[in-house]
């Protein structure tokens, strides 16, 4: 009998070319960090399936390009003790207010403790899909599609830059700069793989900044990401000499062990989303109910 978790999305793999005897052999070589015994246990519980949801057993012959779906499980997955709020829900979209530390999608050390998994469980809608992502350490608004038939229209908003996103951040004062300020630079992957860095070359990222409030050595900033590169706001603020408060990635990596300090959230909030609805033409504006405290 399958113990397939209905609220968790499967991961997919099209089996590559090779000379394995069984699907199991292929999976073990493809994912060396997962033991053979773990794959056997997953198969025994019906957590490894083909494209038609047929359980695959340990003797299933290998077939190139076979579409395998499997369910990730994290042993001793860390609980994130903060909850998201649904701010808006209709037949086509859902707006969630994500807390700090909660990942948007299953990845790495997180499967159950993610915004998507929790929302699928809460709404009973297995078709939910995030239309964009914000960092696990960032709080604020995330827009989901709840209807596959209209998803493409909303995805186009991001692809064609027809959606306005506004962030807030608390960071050190920058009295040497005049505001509003524009930061443009070229961002590329750095080391380790999850960090970004500014490099010479044609700019591929752009952020507009203004000061909202001055509070001694810390200021509250409003940030407009014109582009949407990974960690863009965090890298740009650090490059200006005002790394966002409690940032453990920039300018220096101080969180190598990945242990969250829930008392020190990153002071970055995805505060506003606005766009013309592609189905109705109506102007839609949403604002986070979360606040950054000094």
N, C-alpha and C positions, 0 to 999 in steps of 0.2 A: 504494500500500500504506500502511495506517495505521501511524503510529508512536505510537499512543496508549499512554501509560504506564499499565500495568495497576494499579500501586499508588498512583496519584494520583487523587483524586476530581475529577470535573468540576465546574465552576460552571454554573449554569443561568440562563437568561433567557427569559421569555415576551415576545415582541416586542410593544412598545407600539403604540398606534394611531398611524398616520402615513402619509405618501405616498411612502415610499421605493420605488425600483424593485426593489432586490435586498436580500437579507439582509445582504450585505456593506455596502451603503450605510447600513443601519440600525445595524449594529455600529460602524461608523466614527464615526457621529454620537453614538451612545450612550456610547462610550468614547473621547473625543477624545485621551486621553493615550496611546492605542495607535495606532500608525501603520497606514495602509492596507496598506503593504507587510508589516507583521507579520501582519495578518489573512490576507493572501494566502498567506504562508508557512505559517501554521497550517492553512489550508484545503488546501493542497497536500499536507500531511503527514497529513491525516485527523484533525485535532484540533478540528474544528468539526462537530458532528453534530446530527441532529434527535432526537426522543424515541425513535425506533426504532433509534438508532445508525447511521443512514444518513449518510454524509459529505455535507456541504453545500459546494458549490463557489461560486466568485465570481459566477456567473450565476443562482444560485438565486433565484427570484422571492420578493419580500417577501410574507409573509402575517401579518396581525395575529394575535397570540396563539400563533404558532408557538413551540413549546418548543425552544430551542436549548441544547445543552450544549457547553461549550468547556473546554479545558484551559489553565490559567494556566501561563505559563513566565516565570521571572525571569532576566533576563540577569545573569550574574556574581553569582548568589545567594550571599550570605555563608554560609560553612560554620560551623555551631555545633559546636565540638570537644568536646562532652560528650554522653554517652549515657544514655538512660533504662534502667531495669531493670523487667522484669515481675515483680511480687511475687506475683501470683495470677492464675490463668486457669482458667475452667471453661466450661461450655456456654452460659452466659448473660452473664457479666461478666468484665472484665479490669481489674486494678489495676496502674497504672504509677507508678513513682517518677521524676518528671520532674526533670532538672537545671535549674539557673538558665539563663536566656537562650533556652531552646528554646520556641517558640510551640506551643500545643496544636493549633491549626487553621491551615490555609493562609489567609493574609490579607496584604495590604500587600506587603512586600518578601520574603515567605516562601511557598514552595510545597513544595519538596522537604525543606527543613530545618525540619520540624515533627514534633511527637510523633505525630500521627495518621498521616502519610505513612510515617514510619519503622516504626510498629507494623503497619500494613497490609502493608508489605513483609516484616517479620520473621515475622508469623504466617500470611501468605497469606490472611487473612480480609478481604475487601473490605467486609464489613458492619459493621466496627467503627465506633462513633460515640461521642464523648465525651458523658457525661451532665451534665457541668458543665465549667467552665473555670477555670483560675487564670492570673494574669498571666504573660506571657513572662518577666518578671524574677524571678518567684517559683518556688521549687523545691518538690517534694513530690508528694503523692498526687493522681492523677486517675483517676476511675472511668469505665470505658467499658462500653457495651453491646456484646456480640458476637453477639446474636441478635435480629433485628428482631421476631420473634414475641412476645418477652417484654419488649421495650424499654419499652413503656408503663408496665409495673408498676414499673420502676426509675426512670423519669422522674417518676413520682408521688411518690417519696420526697423529691425536691427541691421539687416544686411544693407539697406539703403539709407541708414542713419536718419530715419524719420521718427526717432524717439528721443526725447530729452531726458537726461539723467542728471540729478543734482545730488552731491554728497556734502556731508559736513565732516570736518576733522578738527581735532584739538592737537596742537603742535607748538613747538617753541616759536617765539616772536621773531619776525624778520624785519626789523626797523630799517635795515639798509636797502630794502626794495620798495619800489612804488607799486601801488595796487590800483586797479586790477592788473594782474600779472599773467603773462602767457608763457608756458613752458613747453618747448618742442624739442624732441630728441629722438635718436634711434635706439630702440630697445631690442635686445636679443637675449636668448637663454644664457644663463651663467652657470656657476658652480656653487652648490649642488644644483641638480637639474631643475628644482622648483623655484630657483631665484632668477630674477631678471637683472640686466645691467644696461647702463647707457654705454654706447660705443660710438666711435666716429662714423659719419656717413649721413645719408639723406634721412631726415626725420620721418618716422613712421608712427609717432605718438604725439598727442597734443592735449594739454590741460589748461583751462582758464581758472584763475584763483582770485578770490577777493577776501577781505577781512570782514568778519561779522562782529567780532567782539574782542576786546583786549582785556586780559586778566593777568596783569603782572608779566611774568616771563612766559606765559602761555597765551596763545591767541586761538580764537575759534575761526576757522576758515570755511568758506563755501567753495566747492570744487566742481567744475564742469568738465567731465572727460569727453573731449571731442572725438577721440578714438577710444577703443576698448581693449588695449593690450593688457595682458596678464600683469597684475601688481603695478599697473601704471601709476596710480595716484601715490602709492607708497614709495615707488622709486623716485618720482618727480619731487615729492616733498623732501625726501632724504637728500637728493642732489642739490636742492636749494639750501640745505643746511638746517632743515626743520623736520627731522624725521617724526612721523606721527607718534604720539605718546603711546608707549607700551608696544611698539613695533619690535618684534624679536627677530625679524628677517633683515631689516634695513636700518642704517647702512651696514651694520655687522650682524652676522648670524649668531644669536645668543640662545637659540632654542634647538640645539642639535639633537637633543634626546626626545623632542616632541612632547614634552610633558606640559600640559596646560596649567597655567595659574589663573583660575577662574576669577580671582580678585583683581586681575590686571588685564582687562579686555583692551584690545586695540581700539583707540579712540577714532574710529572711522565708521560712518553711518551712511548707507544708501538711503537718502532722505526723501527724494521725490522722483516720480516717473510721470511723464505726460506725453500724450500722442493723440493724433487724430485716428479714431477707430477705423480700420480698413473696411469694415463691413457697413458701418452706418454713417461715417464721416463725423460723428460726434467727437468733440474734444474730451478726452479722458485725462483726469489728473488725480494722482494718488500721492499721499504723504504718510510717511512712517509715523507711528505713535510712540516710537522709542526716542530717547534723548541721550545725548552725550553729557556726562557730568564732569566737572572739573576734577 
